[in-house]
Amino acid sequence: MRGSDRVRGWWGIGLVLLMSACGGGQARKGEVRRVVSLSPSLTQMVFALGAGGRVRAVTKYDYRPPSVRNLPKVGGFLDIDLERLLAFRPDLVLLSEMHGQVAAGLRGARVEYLELRTRSIAEVLSAITVLSGRLGLGERGRELRRRLRNELHPMSCAVKPRVLITLGRDHGSLKNLVAAGRGTYLDELLVLAGGVNAIERGPASYPRLSREELVGLGPTVVVDLVQKGQTSAPWGGVPFRVPVRIEVLDDPTASSPGVHMGETLRRLHGLICPKKTSAQKAAKGGK
């Protein structure tokens, strides 16, 4: 696989996770002791609820907490090996509506599954309620919801920046550039962080942007979510009409909505509203 293909694949997974939806699941059965998760966001949720010991297998895209790297893998995101998954004899499988074929196979095998939405803050909180209830950890779920609500408080900037958040492009270029539009998870966090989305409302939640469209959007800050190893170099060729600060963020947590969104909020705020240095403050005071 070429480097550009790997990058598109990784951040394509992040985009799919942001857009994943909920369809319910099989009828509930008994106690859940063996879990297989097909979504990194949901894997993190299980661990945050203190039930990580029940997870038997995950995907090759799971990375957090670090211990999941040692767990068996059942595939990528859409290339799930159903036979291998069933070999773990799960009591519950966590997945997205993008896993329609897997869900059909689980129904045929009479294995319970849950499809949980994590496309927005409200959906993440709802998913915590549903999942914690099914795992018999209702009180821990309520505690986790309270913690997240406390973390997701509005923050302010001295000047509200006009921000473009991108979350997918070819390695070393701006080809196939995808951005987060209004009403998305990242847009919600951006508003809480004190910024305003440079993208106006449109038919696509995650539009693909051309170089000309980038110029027309007129951002003052670009938060570029990339895979490790990528740099801001390709942005140098965009003829923006005003000075634009490019902030590269190579932490995949930012593109995976879930229990760590408070952490992402703080990172966003720090990037779009940087603190003034002592020298800057002194210069301002001397004017």
Secondary structure, 3 states (H helix, E strand, C coil): CCHHHHHHHHHHHHHHHHHCCCCEECCCCCCCCCEEECCHHHHHHHHHCCCHHHEEEECCCCCCCHHHHHCCECECCCCECHHHHHHCCCCEEEECHHHHHHHHHHHHCCCCEEECCCCCHHHHHHHHHHHHHHCCCHHHHHHHHHHHHHHCCCCCCCCCCEEEEECCCCCCCCCCEEECCCCCHHHHHHHHCCCEECCCCCCCCCCEECHHHHHHHCCCEEEEECCCCCCCHHHHHCCCCCCCEEEEECCHHHHCCCCCHHHHHHHHHHHHCCCCCHHHHHHHHCC
